[in-house]
């Protein structure tokens, strides 16, 4: 498979390209009292790509040209991120609100049914889309995340086991969840240090920190410094308890659609598959990408794209299959 070209910049904006070398098509949709920025490219069945924190839709720049020969990709900036509006917290940053945003975006773009891939917090939102819009999501790719109210919270506890977990490749202490939840404190400590904080935050999650290119870091930092940008990121963490309630509601009726999971040993590893087995009964593909960390689409874009294409468009695989 051909490797994607590096991103280019025009007038300070970093561009994303499809497999032909053409720039993706950007737009804005009016959804749930916000304007949501997104881009789309390619042809074929629709694949919704949902980024995590503190990232934006630019996160997919390496994997986009690997997917566009097979899919019409739709990559939005979530509410609070990138070029999408950053409304007051009272408007909601929880997974139900995000799921409603994303489902309405796909409706406006003419995609009644679609595939979904999410990483990090985007995977939790992807789970919510699949659980709340069961007749619309064809297959779910849930990667490098645990669910609020299921297992994620337990990894935020300050215990000897959690603080040592990352050195034993059995999970990672999620210290940042309560820190970023704290009203006013996170703003006070991060403002003016956005570049230092988010660069450390993202690189520390990687097996290969160089895989997150300078262009990507600059784009994510720029977004966090924009008006409302830091608040938008933090509100997704402050919605964690509400997300737990949404997930508890969804798991009362386990998901039945085909699901693929991917973890990385530098972060959640095999815990990702175990998480989906608690809330779904049709986990068809699972992988742990060796020599990889939390940012799969930047650290292992070829492996991830190959697996997505095979899972979404190929024949159903034997349950519980694994890859490395």
KATA-V642219 format. One line per field, one symbol per residue. ss: DSSP state (@ for helix, = for strand, . for the rest). psi: psi as a letter, one per 40 degrees, with the letter a starting at -180 (. if undefined). A space follows every 50 residues. Layout:
# KATA-V642219
ss->???
psi->???
This chain:
# KATA-V642219
ss->........==..==..=.....=.=======..=========...===== ......@@@@@@@@@@@....=====............@@@...@@@@@@ @@@@@@@@.....======.@@@@@@@@@@@@....=======....... ..@@@@...@@@@@@@@@......@@@@@@@...@@@@@@...@@@@@@@ @@@@....@@@..@@@@@@@@@@@@...@@@@@@@@@@.@@@@@@@@@@@ @...=..=======......@@@@@@@@@=..=======......@@@@. @@@@@@@@@@@@@.......=...
psi->hhiiiiiihhfehhiiiaeeeiiihiihihhffihhiiiiiaiaihhhhh iaifaaeddeddddeddeedihihgihiheibeiigiideeheidddddd ddddddddeegdiiihhiiadddddddddddegdedhdihhhhfiihhec ddddeeigidddeeddeeffihhgdedddedhhdddddddhefddddddd ddddeidgdedgidddddddddddeihedddddddddeeddddddddddd edgiieihiiihihdebdbeddddddddeiffhdhiihhifiadgdeddf ddddddddddddeaihihieiii.
